[in-house]
């Protein structure tokens, strides 16, 4: 992707409306659930370590 230049006299400023308390709460709940699911998926099983045979002389 290339760089987009602003034409002279035009500003690309984006201002979003503030979130309501209800929207903020819903987003927080969603993030909390996603983190819980991600934490459950990342648990891995321990690999069994192989034992070395003693060197023979």
C-alpha positions as semicolon CSV with decimal commas, in nm:
position;residue;x (nm);y (nm);z (nm)
1;X;0,000;0,000;0,000
2;X;0,116;0,346;-0,074
3;X;0,107;0,667;0,122
4;X;-0,204;0,885;0,072
5;X;-0,126;1,255;0,045
6;X;-0,374;1,513;0,165
7;X;-0,479;1,750;-0,112
8;X;-0,414;2,118;-0,039
9;X;-0,694;2,267;0,170
10;X;-0,832;1,927;0,278
11;X;-0,770;1,760;0,616
12;X;-0,845;1,393;0,673
13;X;-0,947;1,417;1,037
14;X;-1,187;1,157;1,171
15;X;-1,372;1,229;1,490
16;X;-1,587;0,955;1,635
17;X;-1,875;1,018;1,868
18;X;-1,814;0,934;2,235
19;X;-1,936;0,598;2,362
20;X;-2,232;0,575;2,592
21;X;-2,197;0,397;2,926
22;X;-2,402;0,106;2,791
23;X;-2,179;0,069;2,482
24;X;-1,864;0,092;2,691
25;X;-1,995;-0,180;2,924
26;X;-2,082;-0,412;2,632
27;X;-1,735;-0,368;2,483
28;X;-1,572;-0,440;2,819
29;X;-1,776;-0,760;2,859
30;X;-1,685;-0,871;2,507
31;X;-1,314;-0,812;2,568
32;X;-1,328;-0,998;2,900
33;X;-1,495;-1,301;2,735
34;X;-1,242;-1,303;2,449
35;X;-0,952;-1,295;2,696
36;X;-1,099;-1,586;2,891
37;X;-1,141;-1,791;2,573
38;X;-0,791;-1,704;2,455
39;X;-0,649;-1,807;2,792
40;X;-0,820;-2,143;2,770
41;X;-0,695;-2,210;2,418
42;X;-0,333;-2,128;2,490
43;X;-0,289;-2,389;2,760
44;X;-0,071;-2,660;2,611
45;X;0,014;-3,006;2,724
46;X;0,354;-3,065;2,876
47;X;0,588;-3,253;2,653
48;X;0,739;-3,563;2,801
49;X;1,111;-3,532;2,831
50;X;1,310;-3,814;2,687
51;X;1,553;-3,982;2,917
52;X;1,904;-4,026;2,792
53;X;2,061;-4,364;2,798
54;X;2,390;-4,374;2,985
55;X;2,691;-4,382;2,757
56;X;2,842;-4,727;2,719
57;X;3,219;-4,770;2,741
